[in-house]
Amino acid sequence: LTNANLTGADLTGADLLNADLTDANLTYANLTNANLTGATFQGANLEGAHLARATLYLANLTDANLSGADLTDAYLEGANLNLVIWSDTTCPNGVVQSTECPRTAAG
């Protein structure tokens, strides 16, 4: 799925274990409850994406754009968050921030 255009796609509950979504456009995609364990989102555009309750364990989000994304109750433990763009991002704990989010809802 490298360079895929998935703008507005409904991927609710999708199992994308170890998927390669490098440079993919997932603007406003719905990834609620998706299994994204080990997935690569390097350079991906996730602006406005819904990632509530998604599992991003060990995912690579280097250089990803998470502006306006909803990560409520998402699991980011072990995720690579280097150079992620954070702007009005709803973090796993429900707090909207423009800086790096904690990796768990409790964090």
SEZAKE-776691 format. One record per residue: residue number from 1; residue in three letters; z, x, y of N, C-alpha, C in turn. Coordinates in Angstrom, 3 decimals. Layout:
// residues N
{i->NUM | aa->ALA | n_c3->Z | n_c1->X | n_c2->Y | ca_c3->Z | ca_c1->X | ca_c2->Y | c_c3->Z | c_c1->X | c_c2->Y};
...
END
This chain:
// residues 107
{i->1 | aa->LEU | n_c3->0.000 | n_c1->0.823 | n_c2->-1.202 | ca_c3->0.000 | ca_c1->0.000 | ca_c2->0.000 | c_c3->0.000 | c_c1->0.866 | c_c2->1.265};
{i->2 | aa->THR | n_c3->-0.376 | n_c1->2.127 | n_c2->1.122 | ca_c3->-0.474 | ca_c1->3.017 | ca_c2->2.271 | c_c3->-1.473 | c_c1->2.455 | c_c2->3.274};
{i->3 | aa->ASN | n_c3->-1.072 | n_c1->2.429 | n_c2->4.546 | ca_c3->-1.907 | ca_c1->1.920 | ca_c2->5.648 | c_c3->-2.243 | c_c1->0.429 | c_c2->5.529};
{i->4 | aa->ALA | n_c3->-1.554 | n_c1->-0.300 | n_c2->4.690 | ca_c3->-1.829 | ca_c1->-1.733 | ca_c2->4.514 | c_c3->-1.468 | c_c1->-2.513 | c_c2->5.771};
{i->5 | aa->ASN | n_c3->-2.237 | n_c1->-3.550 | n_c2->6.059 | ca_c3->-1.919 | ca_c1->-4.454 | ca_c2->7.161 | c_c3->-1.259 | c_c1->-5.691 | c_c2->6.558};
{i->6 | aa->LEU | n_c3->0.062 | n_c1->-5.735 | n_c2->6.657 | ca_c3->0.843 | ca_c1->-6.839 | ca_c2->6.108 | c_c3->1.551 | c_c1->-7.598 | c_c2->7.229};
{i->7 | aa->THR | n_c3->0.911 | n_c1->-7.654 | n_c2->8.376 | ca_c3->1.468 | ca_c1->-8.346 | ca_c2->9.531 | c_c3->1.790 | c_c1->-9.794 | c_c2->9.163};
{i->8 | aa->GLY | n_c3->3.050 | n_c1->-10.188 | n_c2->9.367 | ca_c3->3.466 | ca_c1->-11.564 | ca_c2->9.121 | c_c3->3.507 | c_c1->-11.968 | c_c2->7.656};
{i->9 | aa->ALA | n_c3->3.357 | n_c1->-11.030 | n_c2->6.740 | ca_c3->3.352 | ca_c1->-11.356 | ca_c2->5.303 | c_c3->4.701 | c_c1->-11.906 | c_c2->4.866};
{i->10 | aa->ASP | n_c3->4.683 | n_c1->-12.858 | n_c2->3.949 | ca_c3->5.918 | ca_c1->-13.397 | ca_c2->3.369 | c_c3->6.161 | c_c1->-12.683 | c_c2->2.044};
{i->11 | aa->LEU | n_c3->7.055 | n_c1->-11.713 | n_c2->2.085 | ca_c3->7.399 | ca_c1->-10.925 | ca_c2->0.906 | c_c3->8.855 | c_c1->-11.184 | c_c2->0.511};
{i->12 | aa->THR | n_c3->9.318 | n_c1->-12.392 | n_c2->0.778 | ca_c3->10.686 | ca_c1->-12.783 | ca_c2->0.467 | c_c3->10.964 | c_c1->-12.546 | c_c2->-1.016};
{i->13 | aa->GLY | n_c3->12.025 | n_c1->-11.783 | n_c2->-1.301 | ca_c3->12.428 | ca_c1->-11.540 | ca_c2->-2.676 | c_c3->11.502 | c_c1->-10.633 | c_c2->-3.466};
{i->14 | aa->ALA | n_c3->10.551 | n_c1->-9.990 | n_c2->-2.811 | ca_c3->9.586 | ca_c1->-9.137 | ca_c2->-3.515 | c_c3->10.287 | c_c1->-7.931 | c_c2->-4.146};
{i->15 | aa->ASP | n_c3->9.767 | n_c1->-7.484 | n_c2->-5.276 | ca_c3->10.259 | ca_c1->-6.273 | ca_c2->-5.924 | c_c3->9.262 | c_c1->-5.159 | c_c2->-5.619};
{i->16 | aa->LEU | n_c3->9.592 | n_c1->-4.343 | n_c2->-4.630 | ca_c3->8.728 | ca_c1->-3.250 | ca_c2->-4.203 | c_c3->9.402 | c_c1->-1.911 | c_c2->-4.505};
{i->17 | aa->LEU | n_c3->10.036 | n_c1->-1.831 | n_c2->-5.665 | ca_c3->10.710 | ca_c1->-0.632 | ca_c2->-6.124 | c_c3->9.757 | c_c1->0.553 | c_c2->-6.072};
{i->18 | aa->ASN | n_c3->10.148 | n_c1->1.597 | n_c2->-5.333 | ca_c3->9.374 | ca_c1->2.841 | ca_c2->-5.195 | c_c3->7.969 | c_c1->2.647 | c_c2->-4.610};
{i->19 | aa->ALA | n_c3->7.721 | n_c1->1.552 | n_c2->-3.915 | ca_c3->6.404 | ca_c1->1.298 | ca_c2->-3.311 | c_c3->6.135 | c_c1->2.303 | c_c2->-2.194};
{i->20 | aa->ASP | n_c3->4.879 | n_c1->2.667 | n_c2->-2.030 | ca_c3->4.476 | ca_c1->3.561 | ca_c2->-0.940 | c_c3->3.819 | c_c1->2.738 | c_c2->0.154};
{i->21 | aa->LEU | n_c3->4.571 | n_c1->2.519 | n_c2->1.234 | ca_c3->4.111 | ca_c1->1.749 | ca_c2->2.383 | c_c3->3.980 | c_c1->2.654 | c_c2->3.610};
{i->22 | aa->THR | n_c3->3.618 | n_c1->3.907 | n_c2->3.368 | ca_c3->3.442 | ca_c1->4.869 | ca_c2->4.446 | c_c3->2.430 | c_c1->4.338 | c_c2->5.467};
{i->23 | aa->ASP | n_c3->2.816 | n_c1->4.354 | n_c2->6.731 | ca_c3->1.966 | ca_c1->3.923 | ca_c2->7.849 | c_c3->1.491 | c_c1->2.473 | c_c2->7.741};
{i->24 | aa->ALA | n_c3->2.160 | n_c1->1.664 | n_c2->6.944 | ca_c3->1.794 | ca_c1->0.242 | ca_c2->6.820 | c_c3->2.235 | c_c1->-0.527 | c_c2->8.059};
{i->25 | aa->ASN | n_c3->1.516 | n_c1->-1.592 | n_c2->8.372 | ca_c3->1.877 | ca_c1->-2.479 | ca_c2->9.470 | c_c3->2.545 | c_c1->-3.708 | c_c2->8.873};
{i->26 | aa->LEU | n_c3->3.866 | n_c1->-3.787 | n_c2->9.042 | ca_c3->4.662 | ca_c1->-4.905 | ca_c2->8.533 | c_c3->5.289 | c_c1->-5.679 | c_c2->9.694};
{i->27 | aa->THR | n_c3->4.617 | n_c1->-5.684 | n_c2->10.838 | ca_c3->5.118 | ca_c1->-6.400 | ca_c2->12.006 | c_c3->5.369 | c_c1->-7.859 | c_c2->11.646};
{i->28 | aa->TYR | n_c3->6.578 | n_c1->-8.321 | n_c2->11.932 | ca_c3->7.013 | ca_c1->-9.703 | ca_c2->11.689 | c_c3->6.907 | c_c1->-10.133 | c_c2->10.219};
{i->29 | aa->ALA | n_c3->6.839 | n_c1->-9.188 | n_c2->9.301 | ca_c3->6.839 | ca_c1->-9.530 | ca_c2->7.870 | c_c3->8.222 | c_c1->-10.019 | c_c2->7.468};
{i->30 | aa->ASN | n_c3->8.262 | n_c1->-10.889 | n_c2->6.467 | ca_c3->9.527 | ca_c1->-11.396 | ca_c2->5.947 | c_c3->9.807 | c_c1->-10.698 | c_c2->4.620};
{i->31 | aa->LEU | n_c3->10.799 | n_c1->-9.797 | n_c2->4.649 | ca_c3->11.215 | ca_c1->-9.046 | ca_c2->3.464 | c_c3->12.647 | c_c1->-9.402 | c_c2->3.082};
{i->32 | aa->THR | n_c3->13.070 | n_c1->-10.615 | n_c2->3.427 | ca_c3->14.417 | ca_c1->-11.078 | ca_c2->3.116 | c_c3->14.646 | c_c1->-11.016 | c_c2->1.609};
{i->33 | aa->ASN | n_c3->15.794 | n_c1->-10.458 | n_c2->1.210 | ca_c3->16.188 | ca_c1->-10.330 | ca_c2->-0.198 | c_c3->15.247 | c_c1->-9.466 | c_c2->-1.030};
{i->34 | aa->ALA | n_c3->14.400 | n_c1->-8.655 | n_c2->-0.402 | ca_c3->13.458 | ca_c1->-7.809 | ca_c2->-1.145 | c_c3->14.167 | c_c1->-6.588 | c_c2->-1.723};
{i->35 | aa->ASN | n_c3->13.702 | n_c1->-6.142 | n_c2->-2.880 | ca_c3->14.178 | ca_c1->-4.908 | ca_c2->-3.481 | c_c3->13.236 | c_c1->-3.799 | c_c2->-3.028};
{i->36 | aa->LEU | n_c3->13.711 | n_c1->-2.975 | n_c2->-2.099 | ca_c3->12.914 | ca_c1->-1.895 | ca_c2->-1.530 | c_c3->13.515 | c_c1->-0.541 | c_c2->-1.900};
{i->37 | aa->THR | n_c3->14.230 | n_c1->-0.509 | n_c2->-3.013 | ca_c3->14.865 | ca_c1->0.714 | ca_c2->-3.492 | c_c3->13.822 | c_c1->1.810 | c_c2->-3.675};
{i->38 | aa->GLY | n_c3->14.068 | n_c1->2.950 | n_c2->-3.053 | ca_c3->13.189 | ca_c1->4.097 | ca_c2->-3.201 | c_c3->11.825 | c_c1->3.961 | c_c2->-2.546};
{i->39 | aa->ALA | n_c3->11.599 | n_c1->2.889 | n_c2->-1.801 | ca_c3->10.294 | ca_c1->2.674 | ca_c2->-1.153 | c_c3->10.111 | c_c1->3.659 | c_c2->0.005};
{i->40 | aa->THR | n_c3->8.863 | n_c1->3.986 | n_c2->0.289 | ca_c3->8.532 | ca_c1->4.872 | ca_c2->1.400 | c_c3->7.888 | c_c1->4.065 | c_c2->2.515};
{i->41 | aa->PHE | n_c3->8.548 | n_c1->4.074 | n_c2->3.670 | ca_c3->8.068 | ca_c1->3.386 | ca_c2->4.865 | c_c3->7.810 | c_c1->4.401 | c_c2->5.973};
{i->42 | aa->GLN | n_c3->7.493 | n_c1->5.624 | n_c2->5.620 | ca_c3->7.317 | ca_c1->6.679 | ca_c2->6.608 | c_c3->6.214 | c_c1->6.302 | c_c2->7.594};
{i->43 | aa->GLY | n_c3->6.573 | n_c1->6.240 | n_c2->8.884 | ca_c3->5.622 | ca_c1->5.896 | ca_c2->9.935 | c_c3->5.222 | c_c1->4.427 | c_c2->9.966};
{i->44 | aa->ALA | n_c3->5.874 | n_c1->3.590 | n_c2->9.175 | ca_c3->5.524 | ca_c1->2.162 | ca_c2->9.113 | c_c3->6.010 | c_c1->1.420 | c_c2->10.355};
{i->45 | aa->ASN | n_c3->5.298 | n_c1->0.369 | n_c2->10.716 | ca_c3->5.688 | ca_c1->-0.494 | ca_c2->11.828 | c_c3->6.356 | c_c1->-1.731 | c_c2->11.245};
{i->46 | aa->LEU | n_c3->7.679 | n_c1->-1.810 | n_c2->11.417 | ca_c3->8.470 | ca_c1->-2.939 | ca_c2->10.946 | c_c3->9.028 | c_c1->-3.725 | c_c2->12.142};
{i->47 | aa->GLU | n_c3->8.320 | n_c1->-3.672 | n_c2->13.261 | ca_c3->8.773 | ca_c1->-4.358 | ca_c2->14.468 | c_c3->8.890 | c_c1->-5.858 | c_c2->14.206};
{i->48 | aa->GLY | n_c3->10.082 | n_c1->-6.403 | n_c2->14.494 | ca_c3->10.317 | ca_c1->-7.834 | ca_c2->14.319 | c_c3->10.384 | c_c1->-8.288 | c_c2->12.879};
{i->49 | aa->ALA | n_c3->10.408 | n_c1->-7.354 | n_c2->11.926 | ca_c3->10.454 | ca_c1->-7.721 | ca_c2->10.500 | c_c3->11.826 | c_c1->-8.282 | c_c2->10.138};
{i->50 | aa->HIS | n_c3->11.839 | n_c1->-9.164 | n_c2->9.163 | ca_c3->13.082 | ca_c1->-9.756 | ca_c2->8.649 | c_c3->13.420 | c_c1->-9.054 | c_c2->7.341};
{i->51 | aa->LEU | n_c3->14.498 | n_c1->-8.261 | n_c2->7.382 | ca_c3->14.944 | ca_c1->-7.489 | ca_c2->6.226 | c_c3->16.358 | c_c1->-7.885 | c_c2->5.823};
{i->52 | aa->ALA | n_c3->16.766 | n_c1->-9.098 | n_c2->6.165 | ca_c3->18.111 | ca_c1->-9.567 | ca_c2->5.849 | c_c3->18.333 | c_c1->-9.524 | c_c2->4.336};
{i->53 | aa->ARG | n_c3->19.460 | n_c1->-8.964 | n_c2->3.951 | ca_c3->19.878 | ca_c1->-8.849 | ca_c2->2.547 | c_c3->18.909 | c_c1->-8.029 | c_c2->1.693};
{i->54 | aa->ALA | n_c3->18.023 | n_c1->-7.256 | n_c2->2.318 | ca_c3->17.108 | ca_c1->-6.388 | ca_c2->1.567 | c_c3->17.869 | c_c1->-5.152 | c_c2->1.082};
{i->55 | aa->THR | n_c3->17.454 | n_c1->-4.643 | n_c2->-0.063 | ca_c3->18.034 | ca_c1->-3.415 | ca_c2->-0.600 | c_c3->17.098 | c_c1->-2.263 | c_c2->-0.288};
{i->56 | aa->LEU | n_c3->17.559 | n_c1->-1.363 | n_c2->0.580 | ca_c3->16.781 | ca_c1->-0.203 | ca_c2->0.998 | c_c3->17.438 | c_c1->1.083 | c_c2->0.500};
{i->57 | aa->TYR | n_c3->18.091 | n_c1->1.012 | n_c2->-0.637 | ca_c3->18.778 | ca_c1->2.149 | ca_c2->-1.230 | c_c3->17.772 | c_c1->3.273 | c_c2->-1.481};
{i->58 | aa->LEU | n_c3->18.058 | n_c1->4.452 | n_c2->-0.935 | ca_c3->17.216 | ca_c1->5.646 | ca_c2->-1.082 | c_c3->15.804 | c_c1->5.486 | c_c2->-0.510};
{i->59 | aa->ALA | n_c3->15.587 | n_c1->4.489 | n_c2->0.333 | ca_c3->14.270 | ca_c1->4.294 | ca_c2->0.955 | c_c3->14.034 | c_c1->5.369 | c_c2->2.015};
{i->60 | aa->ASN | n_c3->12.779 | n_c1->5.720 | n_c2->2.230 | ca_c3->12.414 | ca_c1->6.687 | ca_c2->3.256 | c_c3->11.809 | c_c1->5.939 | c_c2->4.442};
{i->61 | aa->LEU | n_c3->12.575 | n_c1->5.887 | n_c2->5.529 | ca_c3->12.144 | ca_c1->5.194 | ca_c2->6.743 | c_c3->11.859 | c_c1->6.174 | c_c2->7.883};
{i->62 | aa->THR | n_c3->11.586 | n_c1->7.423 | n_c2->7.564 | ca_c3->11.310 | ca_c1->8.432 | ca_c2->8.581 | c_c3->10.184 | c_c1->7.970 | c_c2->9.506};
{i->63 | aa->ASP | n_c3->10.438 | n_c1->8.023 | n_c2->10.806 | ca_c3->9.453 | ca_c1->7.649 | ca_c2->11.838 | c_c3->9.078 | c_c1->6.168 | c_c2->11.830};
{i->64 | aa->ALA | n_c3->9.814 | n_c1->5.328 | n_c2->11.125 | ca_c3->9.511 | ca_c1->3.889 | ca_c2->11.104 | c_c3->9.973 | c_c1->3.231 | c_c2->12.402};
{i->65 | aa->ASN | n_c3->9.277 | n_c1->2.181 | n_c2->12.800 | ca_c3->9.638 | ca_c1->1.403 | ca_c2->13.981 | c_c3->10.388 | c_c1->0.159 | c_c2->13.527};
{i->66 | aa->LEU | n_c3->11.693 | n_c1->0.107 | n_c2->13.839 | ca_c3->12.524 | ca_c1->-1.043 | ca_c2->13.490 | c_c3->12.928 | c_c1->-1.837 | c_c2->14.732};
{i->67 | aa->SER | n_c3->12.138 | n_c1->-1.752 | n_c2->15.785 | ca_c3->12.429 | ca_c1->-2.495 | ca_c2->17.017 | c_c3->12.424 | c_c1->-3.991 | c_c2->16.735};
{i->68 | aa->GLY | n_c3->13.512 | n_c1->-4.645 | n_c2->17.093 | ca_c3->13.602 | ca_c1->-6.089 | ca_c2->16.928 | c_c3->13.715 | c_c1->-6.551 | c_c2->15.487};
{i->69 | aa->ALA | n_c3->13.862 | n_c1->-5.625 | n_c2->14.551 | ca_c3->13.988 | ca_c1->-6.000 | ca_c2->13.132 | c_c3->15.375 | c_c1->-6.580 | c_c2->12.857};
{i->70 | aa->ASP | n_c3->15.452 | n_c1->-7.442 | n_c2->11.845 | ca_c3->16.721 | ca_c1->-8.044 | ca_c2->11.436 | c_c3->17.135 | c_c1->-7.447 | c_c2->10.101};
{i->71 | aa->LEU | n_c3->18.192 | n_c1->-6.625 | n_c2->10.136 | ca_c3->18.715 | ca_c1->-5.965 | ca_c2->8.933 | c_c3->20.061 | c_c1->-6.560 | c_c2->8.515};
{i->72 | aa->THR | n_c3->20.341 | n_c1->-7.787 | n_c2->8.906 | ca_c3->21.622 | ca_c1->-8.414 | ca_c2->8.590 | c_c3->21.898 | c_c1->-8.347 | c_c2->7.090};
{i->73 | aa->ASP | n_c3->23.049 | n_c1->-7.773 | n_c2->6.738 | ca_c3->23.493 | ca_c1->-7.626 | ca_c2->5.351 | c_c3->22.545 | c_c1->-6.800 | c_c2->4.480};
{i->74 | aa->ALA | n_c3->21.627 | n_c1->-6.035 | n_c2->5.101 | ca_c3->20.756 | ca_c1->-5.132 | ca_c2->4.332 | c_c3->21.587 | c_c1->-3.958 | c_c2->3.832};
{i->75 | aa->TYR | n_c3->21.143 | n_c1->-3.333 | n_c2->2.750 | ca_c3->21.836 | ca_c1->-2.201 | ca_c2->2.162 | c_c3->21.007 | c_c1->-0.943 | c_c2->2.403};
{i->76 | aa->LEU | n_c3->21.511 | n_c1->-0.050 | n_c2->3.260 | ca_c3->20.784 | ca_c1->1.156 | ca_c2->3.671 | c_c3->21.376 | c_c1->2.438 | c_c2->3.096};
{i->77 | aa->GLU | n_c3->22.326 | n_c1->2.326 | n_c2->2.182 | ca_c3->22.980 | ca_c1->3.515 | ca_c2->1.633 | c_c3->21.949 | c_c1->4.475 | c_c2->1.045};
{i->78 | aa->GLY | n_c3->22.030 | n_c1->5.731 | n_c2->1.441 | ca_c3->21.136 | ca_c1->6.762 | ca_c2->0.933 | c_c3->19.749 | c_c1->6.751 | c_c2->1.554};
{i->79 | aa->ALA | n_c3->19.490 | n_c1->5.826 | n_c2->2.474 | ca_c3->18.166 | ca_c1->5.739 | ca_c2->3.109 | c_c3->17.972 | c_c1->6.887 | c_c2->4.092};
{i->80 | aa->ASN | n_c3->16.757 | n_c1->7.396 | n_c2->4.179 | ca_c3->16.401 | ca_c1->8.427 | ca_c2->5.150 | c_c3->16.007 | c_c1->7.710 | c_c2->6.440};
{i->81 | aa->LEU | n_c3->16.830 | n_c1->7.862 | n_c2->7.467 | ca_c3->16.624 | ca_c1->7.176 | ca_c2->8.745 | c_c3->16.258 | c_c1->8.147 | c_c2->9.866};
{i->82 | aa->ASN | n_c3->15.736 | n_c1->9.306 | n_c2->9.512 | ca_c3->15.359 | ca_c1->10.303 | ca_c2->10.521 | c_c3->14.256 | c_c1->9.773 | c_c2->11.430};
{i->83 | aa->LEU | n_c3->14.468 | n_c1->9.921 | n_c2->12.725 | ca_c3->13.484 | ca_c1->9.580 | ca_c2->13.759 | c_c3->13.081 | c_c1->8.108 | c_c2->13.774};
{i->84 | aa->VAL | n_c3->13.900 | n_c1->7.226 | n_c2->13.214 | ca_c3->13.628 | ca_c1->5.788 | ca_c2->13.265 | c_c3->13.715 | c_c1->5.310 | c_c2->14.704};
{i->85 | aa->ILE | n_c3->12.848 | n_c1->4.403 | n_c2->15.085 | ca_c3->12.895 | ca_c1->3.784 | ca_c2->16.409 | c_c3->13.784 | c_c1->2.551 | c_c2->16.300};
{i->86 | aa->TRP | n_c3->14.899 | n_c1->2.583 | n_c2->17.016 | ca_c3->15.849 | ca_c1->1.466 | ca_c2->17.056 | c_c3->15.785 | c_c1->0.867 | c_c2->18.453};
{i->87 | aa->SER | n_c3->15.520 | n_c1->-0.407 | n_c2->18.566 | ca_c3->15.543 | ca_c1->-1.080 | ca_c2->19.862 | c_c3->15.774 | c_c1->-2.557 | c_c2->19.605};
{i->88 | aa->ASP | n_c3->16.900 | n_c1->-3.064 | n_c2->20.055 | ca_c3->17.262 | ca_c1->-4.470 | ca_c2->19.817 | c_c3->17.186 | c_c1->-4.815 | c_c2->18.334};
{i->89 | aa->THR | n_c3->17.621 | n_c1->-3.874 | n_c2->17.506 | ca_c3->17.634 | ca_c1->-4.052 | ca_c2->16.058 | c_c3->18.943 | c_c1->-4.711 | c_c2->15.647};
{i->90 | aa->THR | n_c3->18.869 | n_c1->-5.744 | n_c2->14.819 | ca_c3->20.080 | ca_c1->-6.362 | ca_c2->14.277 | c_c3->20.476 | c_c1->-5.564 | c_c2->13.044};
{i->91 | aa->CYS | n_c3->21.628 | n_c1->-4.909 | n_c2->13.135 | ca_c3->22.116 | ca_c1->-4.025 | ca_c2->12.083 | c_c3->22.726 | c_c1->-4.813 | c_c2->10.920};
{i->92 | aa->PRO | n_c3->22.985 | n_c1->-4.144 | n_c2->9.784 | ca_c3->23.583 | ca_c1->-4.838 | ca_c2->8.639 | c_c3->24.873 | c_c1->-5.580 | c_c2->8.972};
{i->93 | aa->ASN | n_c3->25.636 | n_c1->-5.076 | n_c2->9.942 | ca_c3->26.888 | ca_c1->-5.727 | ca_c2->10.331 | c_c3->26.683 | c_c1->-6.866 | c_c2->11.340};
{i->94 | aa->GLY | n_c3->25.415 | n_c1->-7.188 | n_c2->11.645 | ca_c3->25.111 | ca_c1->-8.298 | ca_c2->12.547 | c_c3->25.094 | c_c1->-7.933 | c_c2->14.018};
{i->95 | aa->VAL | n_c3->25.432 | n_c1->-6.693 | n_c2->14.348 | ca_c3->25.458 | ca_c1->-6.241 | ca_c2->15.735 | c_c3->24.058 | c_c1->-5.766 | c_c2->16.148};
{i->96 | aa->VAL | n_c3->23.600 | n_c1->-6.224 | n_c2->17.309 | ca_c3->22.295 | ca_c1->-5.794 | ca_c2->17.835 | c_c3->22.498 | c_c1->-4.486 | c_c2->18.583};
{i->97 | aa->GLN | n_c3->21.715 | n_c1->-3.469 | n_c2->18.210 | ca_c3->21.856 | ca_c1->-2.144 | ca_c2->18.798 | c_c3->20.497 | c_c1->-1.528 | c_c2->19.079};
{i->98 | aa->SER | n_c3->20.527 | n_c1->-0.486 | n_c2->19.885 | ca_c3->19.339 | ca_c1->0.321 | ca_c2->20.150 | c_c3->19.602 | c_c1->1.766 | c_c2->19.747};
{i->99 | aa->THR | n_c3->20.603 | n_c1->1.949 | n_c2->18.889 | ca_c3->20.910 | ca_c1->3.249 | ca_c2->18.305 | c_c3->21.040 | c_c1->3.056 | c_c2->16.804};
{i->100 | aa->GLU | n_c3->21.151 | n_c1->4.140 | n_c2->16.070 | ca_c3->21.182 | ca_c1->4.036 | ca_c2->14.611 | c_c3->22.237 | c_c1->3.063 | c_c2->14.106};
{i->101 | aa->CYS | n_c3->21.855 | n_c1->2.247 | n_c2->13.148 | ca_c3->22.739 | ca_c1->1.259 | ca_c2->12.552 | c_c3->23.615 | c_c1->1.889 | c_c2->11.478};
{i->102 | aa->PRO | n_c3->24.795 | n_c1->1.291 | n_c2->11.246 | ca_c3->25.573 | ca_c1->1.690 | ca_c2->10.079 | c_c3->24.800 | c_c1->1.289 | c_c2->8.814};
{i->103 | aa->ARG | n_c3->25.065 | n_c1->1.932 | n_c2->7.722 | ca_c3->24.285 | ca_c1->1.731 | ca_c2->6.500 | c_c3->24.695 | c_c1->0.521 | c_c2->5.667};
{i->104 | aa->THR | n_c3->25.822 | n_c1->-0.073 | n_c2->5.976 | ca_c3->26.254 | ca_c1->-1.264 | ca_c2->5.236 | c_c3->26.810 | c_c1->-2.291 | c_c2->6.212};
{i->105 | aa->ALA | n_c3->26.920 | n_c1->-3.530 | n_c2->5.764 | ca_c3->27.464 | ca_c1->-4.593 | ca_c2->6.607 | c_c3->28.911 | c_c1->-4.278 | c_c2->6.982};
{i->106 | aa->ALA | n_c3->29.630 | n_c1->-3.615 | n_c2->6.092 | ca_c3->31.021 | ca_c1->-3.284 | ca_c2->6.367 | c_c3->31.139 | c_c1->-2.046 | c_c2->7.251};
{i->107 | aa->GLY | n_c3->30.034 | n_c1->-1.241 | n_c2->7.337 | ca_c3->30.081 | ca_c1->0.027 | ca_c2->8.077 | c_c3->29.912 | c_c1->-0.195 | c_c2->9.505};
END
